[in-house]
């Protein structure tokens, strides 16, 4: 199986050659840079300070002078070693890793790698090859194109990274600004809620004081009335048990007048107020300083006995026709609640058929009124029960009569049979009118004419009314159909 290694610099996956790690291409550029203090290639003792660009040798200062004095090397170009650190070692021979004594002068086109002369006759036999100097321009140009494209990507990536840094800075700045807005909003909201809380507590205190004052006033009035009655009762009892007949007769008028006056005083047998104080946390309480607040004190309590039912079709309905009525909820004083949310339950059951019940729909209108709609499937007498908080409302239960389906008219809505039939003698009308000359139907100004347009099938004078006539006989049906057609 093929094996590979990861580059420790770029994490690129590199396939291992058949010869193993030793056959990997060396980094000659890194090898040429070597350490900071390279040795002289001629004497191997001194520290290299210059480099011969012709033969590629690193030279110490003494060997450099000798290199220039020799006739064969006097014309070689020599440069400071610091100026050549970043240059490729084009002038220094590179030797084959497989054949250390052979210099890499050739390039195998098939294997795409430099080779030596021994490689050409060995592992690269019959492979197309050429001298490195002949192919460097073609491969160098291709590499430069790739480098140019890569450099463009580098510039693009650097620009994108710069934008990311800018957006990151903007995000942090924006987050800080929004955090300040949140803190400002929250602090304002907390202040508004605290003000709303204080306002609710003040309203609650005022309501409590108001109820207590009314109770105290009622209590004082009843206590005074009770005191007066007890005084009258004690005096009268003493008079009747201890007084003589003459004394009773003398004071009877005054005592009777006082007792009658006390008995005529009207007073309530119930406390003037109740403890109906509730807090509704989700009740909308308007806006305060631009914030919408919730929570309201409710001092009204629904009284099922004072809730009323309203509707034209309260006691009658039609089979398979949607109808309904309205429930109006009131408090203990008879005033309208003005808000919804009450527990309303409605049952509609057939009195003769136990399994026949109508499922009503209760719609809370949010203002203290509730609309109950239903559509009965069977005709007959029903019992309707309306509950609020489990108690019957005023008028509940009540009877509901469901009539049969609306009967459509089978005749014609006309002014007279004589006109609508074209003067036919046999045309009849359910209004019972007749005309002289053998006509059995009604006519203008003749006996039996209702005096206004009417239905020929039943005599009803309202065009949108229900037909009251029974199934017509064959003769009558033919006459009516003929009248309708005409």
C-alpha positions in Angstrom: 0.0 0.0 0.0 1.2 3.5 -0.8 2.4 5.5 2.2 2.7 9.2 2.7 4.0 11.8 5.2 2.8 15.3 6.2 4.9 18.3 5.6 5.6 19.9 9.1 5.4 23.4 7.5 2.3 23.4 5.3 0.6 20.1 6.3 0.7 19.0 2.7 0.5 15.2 2.1 3.6 13.9 0.3 3.8 10.4 -1.1 6.9 8.4 -0.1 9.0 7.3 -3.1 9.8 3.5 -3.4 13.2 4.1 -1.9 11.7 5.5 1.3 12.4 8.8 3.1 15.9 8.9 1.8 14.6 9.3 -1.8 12.7 12.5 -0.9 13.8 15.6 -2.8 16.2 17.6 -0.6 15.6 21.3 0.1 18.8 22.6 -1.5 17.8 26.2 -0.9 17.7 25.6 2.9 20.9 23.6 2.7 22.6 26.4 0.8 21.7 28.9 3.5 22.9 26.6 6.2 24.1 28.2 9.5 25.1 31.8 10.1 28.8 31.1 10.2 29.6 28.9 7.0 33.2 27.5 6.6 35.5 28.2 3.7 35.3 25.6 0.9 39.0 25.8 0.1 40.9 25.8 3.4 38.1 24.5 5.6 39.6 26.5 8.5 38.5 30.1 8.1 35.0 31.6 8.2 33.5 32.2 4.8 32.9 35.9 4.1 32.7 36.0 0.3 31.5 33.8 -2.5 32.7 33.1 -6.0 29.8 33.5 -8.3 31.6 31.7 -11.1 32.6 28.4 -9.3 30.1 28.8 -6.4 32.7 28.3 -3.7 32.5 30.0 -0.3 35.8 31.7 0.5 37.4 33.1 3.6 39.3 36.5 3.3 42.8 34.8 2.8 41.5 32.3 0.2 39.6 35.1 -1.6 42.9 37.0 -2.1 44.6 33.8 -3.3 41.6 33.1 -5.6 42.1 36.5 -7.3 45.9 36.0 -7.6 45.7 32.7 -9.5 45.7 33.1 -13.2 42.8 30.6 -13.8 40.5 32.3 -11.3 41.5 35.9 -11.5 38.6 36.7 -13.7 35.9 35.1 -11.5 33.3 37.4 -10.0 33.3 37.5 -6.2 30.6 39.0 -4.0 30.1 39.5 -0.3 28.5 36.5 1.3 25.6 38.6 2.8 24.6 39.7 -0.6 24.2 36.1 -1.9 22.4 34.6 1.1 19.0 35.0 -0.6 20.2 33.9 -4.1 19.9 30.4 -5.4 23.0 28.3 -5.7 23.0 28.2 -9.4 26.7 28.4 -9.6 27.3 25.6 -7.0 27.1 22.1 -8.3 24.4 19.8 -6.8 25.1 16.1 -6.6 22.7 13.2 -7.2 21.3 11.6 -3.9 21.5 8.2 -5.6 25.0 8.7 -7.1 26.9 11.1 -4.8 29.8 11.5 -7.3 27.6 12.6 -10.2 26.4 16.1 -10.6 22.7 16.8 -11.4 23.0 18.3 -15.0 20.0 16.6 -16.7 16.2 16.8 -16.3 13.9 13.8 -16.9 10.7 15.1 -18.6 8.7 11.9 -17.8 9.5 11.9 -14.1 9.7 15.7 -13.9 12.9 15.7 -11.8 16.7 16.5 -12.2 18.9 13.4 -12.8 22.5 12.6 -13.4 24.2 10.6 -16.1 24.1 7.4 -14.2 20.3 7.9 -13.6 19.7 8.2 -17.3 21.3 4.8 -18.0 19.8 3.2 -14.9 16.3 4.0 -13.5 15.4 6.6 -16.2 16.4 4.5 -19.2 14.5 5.4 -22.4 12.9 8.4 -20.6 13.0 11.7 -22.5 15.5 14.1 -20.9 17.4 17.3 -21.7 20.0 19.5 -20.0 18.8 21.6 -17.1 19.9 24.8 -18.9 17.6 24.0 -21.9 14.4 23.3 -19.9 14.8 25.9 -17.1 13.2 28.7 -19.1 10.0 26.6 -19.9 9.6 25.3 -16.4 10.6 28.6 -14.8 8.0 30.5 -16.9 5.3 28.0 -15.8 6.3 28.4 -12.2 6.3 32.2 -12.5 2.7 32.0 -13.9 1.7 29.9 -10.9 3.5 32.3 -8.6 1.7 35.3 -10.2 -1.7 33.6 -9.7 -0.8 32.6 -6.2 0.4 36.1 -5.4 -3.0 37.4 -6.6 -4.8 35.1 -4.2 -2.4 36.1 -1.5 -3.4 39.7 -2.0 -7.1 38.8 -2.1 -6.8 36.8 1.1 -4.9 39.6 2.8 -7.7 42.0 1.7 -10.4 39.7 3.0 -8.6 39.2 6.3 -8.3 42.9 6.6 -12.1 43.3 6.0 -12.7 40.5 8.5 -10.6 42.4 11.1 -12.5 45.6 10.3 -15.9 43.9 10.6 -14.8 42.3 13.8 -13.9 45.7 15.2 -17.2 47.1 14.0 -19.1 44.1 15.6 -17.4 44.7 18.9 -18.1 48.5 18.7 -21.7 47.9 17.7 -22.1 45.3 20.4 -20.9 47.7 23.0 -23.2 50.4 21.7 -26.2 48.0 21.7 -25.3 46.9 25.2 -25.4 50.5 26.3 -28.8 50.8 24.7 -30.1 47.7 26.4 -28.9 48.9 29.8 -30.5 52.3 29.2 -33.8 50.6 28.1 -33.7 48.2 31.0 -33.0 50.9 33.5 -35.8 53.0 32.1 -38.2 50.0 32.0 -37.3 49.2 35.7 -38.0 52.8 36.6 -41.4 52.7 34.8 -42.3 49.4 36.4 -41.5 50.8 39.8 -43.6 53.9 39.1 -46.4 51.6 37.9 -46.1 49.5 41.0 -46.3 52.6 43.3 -49.3 53.8 41.3 -51.1 50.4 41.7 -50.3 50.3 45.4 -51.7 53.8 45.8 -54.8 52.9 43.8 -55.2 49.8 46.0 -54.9 51.8 49.2 -57.5 54.3 47.9 -59.9 51.5 47.0 -59.4 49.9 50.4 -60.0 53.2 52.3 -63.1 53.9 50.1 -64.6 50.5 50.9 -63.8 50.8 54.6 -65.4 54.3 54.7 -68.6 53.0 53.1 -68.6 50.0 55.5 -68.0 52.3 58.5 -70.8 54.7 57.3 -73.2 51.8 56.9 -72.1 50.3 60.2 -72.7 53.7 62.0 -76.1 54.1 60.5 -77.2 50.6 61.3 -75.8 50.9 64.9 -77.8 54.1 65.4 -80.9 52.4 64.0 -80.4 49.4 66.2 -79.9 51.6 69.2 -83.1 53.4 68.5 -85.0 50.2 68.0 -83.7 48.6 71.2 -84.6 51.8 73.1 -88.2 51.7 71.6 -88.4 47.9 72.2 -87.3 48.2 75.9 -89.6 51.1 76.6 -92.6 49.4 75.0 -91.9 46.1 76.8 -91.6 47.9 80.1 -94.8 49.8 79.4 -96.7 46.6 78.6 -95.4 44.6 81.5 -95.3 47.3 84.2 -97.7 50.1 83.2 -101.3 50.3 84.2 -104.0 50.2 81.7 -104.4 54.0 81.9 -100.7 54.5 81.4 -100.7 52.3 78.4 -103.6 54.0 76.8 -102.1 57.5 77.5 -98.7 56.7 75.9 -99.9 54.3 73.3 -100.1 56.9 70.6 -96.6 58.2 71.0 -95.0 54.7 71.3 -96.9 53.3 68.4 -95.9 56.3 66.2 -92.3 55.8 67.2 -92.3 52.1 66.5 -94.1 52.6 63.2 -91.5 55.2 62.2 -88.6 52.8 63.1 -90.2 49.9 61.2 -90.6 52.1 58.1 -86.8 52.9 58.0 -85.3 51.1 54.9 -81.9 49.5 55.4 -79.8 47.0 53.4 -79.5 43.4 54.8 -76.1 43.0 53.1 -72.9 44.9 53.4 -72.8 47.9 51.0 -69.5 46.7 49.4 -67.8 43.4 49.0 -64.2 42.2 49.1 -64.0 41.9 45.3 -60.5 43.2 44.7 -58.4 41.4 42.2 -55.1 42.0 40.4 -54.8 41.1 36.7 -51.1 40.9 35.8 -51.7 40.7 32.0 -54.3 43.4 31.8 -53.0 46.2 29.5 -52.5 49.4 31.5 -51.5 51.8 28.7 -48.2 53.4 28.2 -45.9 55.2 30.7 -42.9 57.2 29.4 -43.0 55.4 26.1 -43.1 51.9 27.7 -46.2 49.7 27.6 -47.1 48.4 31.0 -49.3 45.6 32.2 -51.2 45.0 35.4 -54.4 46.5 36.7 -56.5 46.3 39.9 -60.0 44.9 39.2 -62.6 45.7 41.9 -65.6 44.3 39.9 -66.7 40.8 40.5 -69.2 39.1 38.1 -72.5 38.2 39.6 -74.2 35.3 37.6 -77.6 36.3 39.0 -77.3 39.8 37.4 -76.0 38.5 34.0 -78.6 38.8 31.3 -79.3 37.1 27.9 -80.3 39.0 24.8 -81.2 38.0 21.2 -84.2 38.0 18.9 -84.0 34.2 18.4 -83.4 33.4 22.0 -86.2 30.9 22.2 -86.6 29.8 18.6 -84.2 28.5 15.9 -84.3 26.8 12.5 -83.0 23.3 11.7 -79.4 23.4 10.2 -79.4 27.2 10.4 -76.6 29.1 12.3 -78.1 31.3 15.0 -77.2 32.6 18.4 -77.7 35.0 21.3 -75.6 37.3 23.5 -74.7 37.0 27.2 -74.1 40.3 29.0 -72.0 39.9 32.2 -72.7 42.4 35.1 -71.1 42.8 38.5 -72.8 42.7 41.9 -74.1 46.2 41.5 -75.6 45.5 38.1 -73.0 47.4 36.2 -71.4 46.0 33.0 -68.1 44.3 33.7 -66.4 45.9 30.7 -63.9 43.1 30.3 -63.8 39.5 29.3 -62.1 36.4 30.7 -65.1 34.9 32.6 -65.7 31.1 32.8 -68.8 30.8 30.5 -70.3 27.4 29.8 -73.3 26.7 27.6 -75.3 23.4 27.1 -78.1 22.8 24.6 -79.8 19.4 25.0 -82.9 17.9 23.3 -85.7 17.2 25.8 -87.0 14.1 24.1 -83.8 12.6 22.6 -81.1 12.0 25.2 -78.3 11.5 22.7 -79.2 14.6 20.7 -77.2 17.7 21.9 -75.9 20.8 20.1 -72.3 21.9 20.6 -72.3 25.7 20.9 -69.4 28.1 20.3 -68.7 30.8 22.9 -66.8 33.8 21.7 -65.4 36.2 24.2 -65.7 39.8 22.8 -63.4 41.1 25.6 -65.9 43.8 26.7 -68.1 41.8 29.1 -70.2 40.4 26.3 -70.1 36.8 25.0 -71.7 35.6 21.7 -73.1 32.1 21.7 -73.7 30.5 18.3 -75.0 27.1 17.4 -76.6 25.2 14.5 -79.2 22.5 15.6 -79.5 19.4 13.4 -82.7 18.0 14.8 -86.0 19.9 15.2 -87.8 19.8 18.6 -87.8 21.3 22.0 -84.4 21.9 23.7 -83.3 23.0 27.1 -80.5 25.7 27.1 -78.4 26.2 30.2 -75.9 29.2 30.5 -73.4 29.1 33.4 -71.0 31.7 34.7 -68.6 30.4 37.2 -70.7 27.3 37.5 -73.9 29.2 38.3 -77.0 29.8 36.2 -77.3 33.3 34.8 -80.6 35.2 34.9 -83.2 33.4 32.8 -81.3 30.1 32.7 -82.3 27.5 31.9 -84.8 28.3 29.2 -86.7 26.5 26.5 -85.6 26.6 22.8 -87.9 25.5 20.0 -86.1 24.4 16.9 -88.4 24.4 13.9 -88.1 22.4 10.7 -86.1 23.7 7.7 -87.2 26.9 6.1 -90.0 26.1 3.6 -89.4 27.7 0.2 -92.4 29.0 -1.8 -93.5 26.8 -4.6 -95.8 29.4 -6.3 -95.3 32.8 -7.8 -95.2 36.2 -6.0 -97.8 38.1 -8.0 -100.5 40.8 -7.9 -103.3 38.5 -9.1 -103.9 35.1 -10.7 -105.7 36.7 -13.6 -102.6 38.7 -14.7 -99.9 36.1 -13.9 -101.8 33.3 -15.7 -102.6 35.3 -18.8 -106.4 35.1 -18.1 -106.6 31.4 -17.6 -109.9 30.4 -15.9 -108.5 27.3 -14.2 -105.5 29.1 -12.5 -106.0 29.0 -8.8 -104.4 31.1 -5.9 -104.1 30.1 -2.3 -105.4 33.4 -1.2 -108.9 32.0 -1.9 -110.0 34.9 -4.1 -112.4 34.4 -7.0 -113.7 36.5 -9.9 -117.1 36.5 -11.7 -117.3 34.7 -15.0 -116.0 31.4 -13.9 -112.5 32.5 -12.9 -111.3 30.6 -9.8 -108.4 32.9 -9.0 -108.2 36.4 -7.6 -108.0 39.6 -9.7 -107.7 43.3 -9.4 -110.5 44.8 -7.4 -112.4 41.6 -7.2 -113.6 39.5 -4.3 -110.8 37.9 -2.3 -107.9 39.9 -3.5 -105.5 40.7 -0.6 -105.0 44.2 -1.9 -101.2 43.7 -2.3 -98.7 41.3 -4.0 -98.8 37.8 -2.5 -97.6 34.3 -3.0 -99.9 32.1 -5.0 -99.0 29.0 -3.1 -100.0 30.1 0.4 -101.2 33.7 0.2 -98.3 35.2 2.2 -97.9 38.9 1.5 -94.2 39.1 2.4 -91.9 38.0 -0.4 -89.2 36.8 2.0 -91.6 34.8 4.2 -91.8 31.1 4.7 -94.4 29.1 2.8 -97.3 28.1 5.0 -99.2 26.0 2.5 -99.1 22.2 2.5 -98.1 20.0 -0.5 -100.3 21.1 -3.4 -102.6 18.6 -5.2 -101.8 17.5 -8.7 -104.3 19.8 -10.2 -103.2 22.7 -8.1 -99.6 22.0 -8.7 -100.1 22.0 -12.4 -102.0 25.2 -12.2 -99.3 26.8 -10.1 -96.5 25.6 -12.3 -98.3 27.0 -15.3 -98.7 30.3 -13.5 -95.0 30.4 -12.6 -94.0 29.6 -16.2 -96.2 32.3 -17.5 
